[in-house]
């Protein structure tokens, strides 16, 4: 599956100490454009996840959202940290991590759909 043109590969960051894992940092990019229709029943994956497509390439992705009126960004940040720690497994048994940010009033992460 091709990588979106606006995707920026996370960059290696030096470990913070002897017990730290080799981390990655995310870089900012321009807006990510989605075809996202959460009101369609067939797009709901269960829980907080919906099918969407990353435009213009129409790459299938998952949008996982947390209502920002009811939740802090802590859960989103925890999942981002987990994805970054599993970077070596992206595209093998863990979806590639595409983006983190806001979708409307929700905190969101967007991995590819395997």
Secondary structure as GFF3:
##gff-version 3
##sequence-region A 1 114
A	DSSP	beta_strand	11	13	.	.	.	ID=ss1
A	DSSP	beta_strand	23	25	.	.	.	ID=ss2
A	DSSP	beta_strand	33	35	.	.	.	ID=ss3
A	DSSP	three_ten_helix	41	43	.	.	.	ID=ss4
A	DSSP	beta_strand	44	46	.	.	.	ID=ss5
A	DSSP	beta_strand	49	55	.	.	.	ID=ss6
A	DSSP	beta_strand	59	67	.	.	.	ID=ss7
A	DSSP	alpha_helix	74	85	.	.	.	ID=ss8
A	DSSP	three_ten_helix	87	89	.	.	.	ID=ss9
A	DSSP	beta_strand	97	103	.	.	.	ID=ss10
A	DSSP	beta_strand	106	112	.	.	.	ID=ss11
###
